[in-house]
């Protein structure tokens, strides 16, 4: 059995407390031109205006309408990053690889903007 302390770099609890994980409701999704994997998501975090988030999940959602109104977990306090000319203001959380893939979604009805704790 592999030593759990060697699996990944450890961060302090203080560093972890800085990460804001929030529920966001996807209100629109569109392919980013000239890419295979990238989507531009507009996400409601109950902040007034939606945020634009760029994500590499397009291969898992050939029908983009599946994403509309889906509530997922996002890292909400990442510094903005420009990807293929589009500013991204967060990161959607997902698990899996290859054919096994899942977005992280609250099991219960949770309001957009709610924080993980």
C-alpha positions as CSV (number, residue, x, y, z in Angstrom):
1,X,0.0,0.0,0.0
2,X,1.3,3.4,-0.9
3,X,2.2,5.9,1.8
4,X,-0.6,8.5,2.0
5,X,1.9,11.2,2.8
6,X,3.6,10.7,-0.6
7,X,0.4,10.9,-2.7
8,X,0.3,14.7,-3.0
9,X,1.9,17.9,-1.8
10,X,0.4,18.9,1.6
11,X,-1.0,22.4,2.2
12,X,-1.6,24.0,5.6
13,X,-5.1,24.3,7.0
14,X,-4.7,28.1,6.8
15,X,-4.0,27.8,3.0
16,X,-7.1,25.6,2.6
17,X,-9.3,28.1,4.5
18,X,-8.5,30.6,1.7
19,X,-10.3,28.5,-0.9
20,X,-13.9,29.6,-1.5
21,X,-16.0,26.7,-2.8
22,X,-19.5,27.8,-3.7
23,X,-22.6,26.6,-5.4
24,X,-23.1,28.2,-8.8
25,X,-26.1,27.8,-11.2
26,X,-25.1,27.6,-14.9
27,X,-27.3,29.9,-16.8
28,X,-25.7,29.6,-20.2
29,X,-23.1,27.4,-22.0
30,X,-21.4,27.9,-25.4
31,X,-18.5,26.3,-27.2
32,X,-15.4,28.5,-27.5
33,X,-14.6,28.7,-31.3
34,X,-11.6,26.8,-32.6
35,X,-11.4,24.5,-29.6
36,X,-12.6,21.0,-28.9
37,X,-12.8,21.0,-25.1
38,X,-13.5,24.6,-24.0
39,X,-16.9,26.0,-23.0
40,X,-17.8,29.5,-21.9
41,X,-20.2,29.2,-18.9
42,X,-22.1,32.0,-17.4
43,X,-22.7,31.2,-13.8
44,X,-25.0,32.7,-11.2
45,X,-23.5,33.0,-7.7
46,X,-26.2,35.4,-6.4
47,X,-23.8,38.3,-6.8
48,X,-26.0,40.4,-9.0
49,X,-24.3,39.8,-12.3
50,X,-23.3,36.3,-13.5
51,X,-19.6,35.3,-13.8
52,X,-17.9,34.0,-16.9
53,X,-16.0,30.7,-16.3
54,X,-14.1,28.9,-19.0
55,X,-14.0,25.1,-18.6
56,X,-12.5,22.2,-20.5
57,X,-15.6,20.0,-20.2
58,X,-17.1,20.2,-23.7
59,X,-16.3,16.6,-24.6
60,X,-18.6,15.4,-21.8
61,X,-21.5,17.6,-22.8
62,X,-22.3,17.3,-26.6
63,X,-25.8,18.7,-25.7
64,X,-25.0,21.9,-24.0
65,X,-28.6,22.2,-22.8
66,X,-27.8,19.5,-20.2
67,X,-25.8,22.1,-18.4
68,X,-28.4,24.9,-18.2
69,X,-29.9,25.3,-14.7
70,X,-27.4,22.8,-13.3
71,X,-26.1,23.7,-9.8
72,X,-22.5,22.7,-9.4
73,X,-19.6,23.4,-7.1
74,X,-17.0,26.0,-8.1
75,X,-13.8,27.5,-6.7
76,X,-15.0,31.1,-6.6
77,X,-12.0,33.0,-5.6
78,X,-9.3,32.2,-8.1
79,X,-7.5,35.0,-9.8
80,X,-9.0,35.8,-13.2
81,X,-7.2,33.9,-16.0
82,X,-7.4,34.4,-19.8
83,X,-7.9,31.2,-21.8
84,X,-8.0,31.5,-25.6
85,X,-8.9,35.1,-25.3
86,X,-11.8,34.6,-22.7
87,X,-11.4,35.7,-19.1
88,X,-12.3,33.0,-16.6
89,X,-13.4,34.0,-13.1
90,X,-13.5,30.6,-11.3
91,X,-13.3,26.9,-11.8
92,X,-16.0,24.2,-11.9
93,X,-15.2,21.2,-9.8
94,X,-15.4,17.7,-11.4
95,X,-13.9,14.2,-10.9
96,X,-12.9,11.4,-13.2
97,X,-11.1,10.9,-16.4
98,X,-11.7,9.2,-19.8
99,X,-15.3,7.9,-19.9
100,X,-15.7,8.2,-16.2
101,X,-16.6,11.9,-15.4
102,X,-18.9,13.8,-13.1
103,X,-19.5,17.4,-12.1
104,X,-19.7,17.9,-8.3
105,X,-23.3,18.8,-7.6
106,X,-25.1,19.3,-4.3
107,X,-27.5,16.4,-3.5
108,X,-30.1,18.7,-1.9
109,X,-31.6,21.9,-3.2
110,X,-29.0,24.5,-2.3
111,X,-29.2,28.2,-3.3
112,X,-26.6,29.7,-5.7
113,X,-23.8,31.4,-3.8
114,X,-23.9,29.0,-0.8
115,X,-20.5,28.2,0.5
116,X,-19.1,24.7,1.2
117,X,-18.2,24.2,4.8
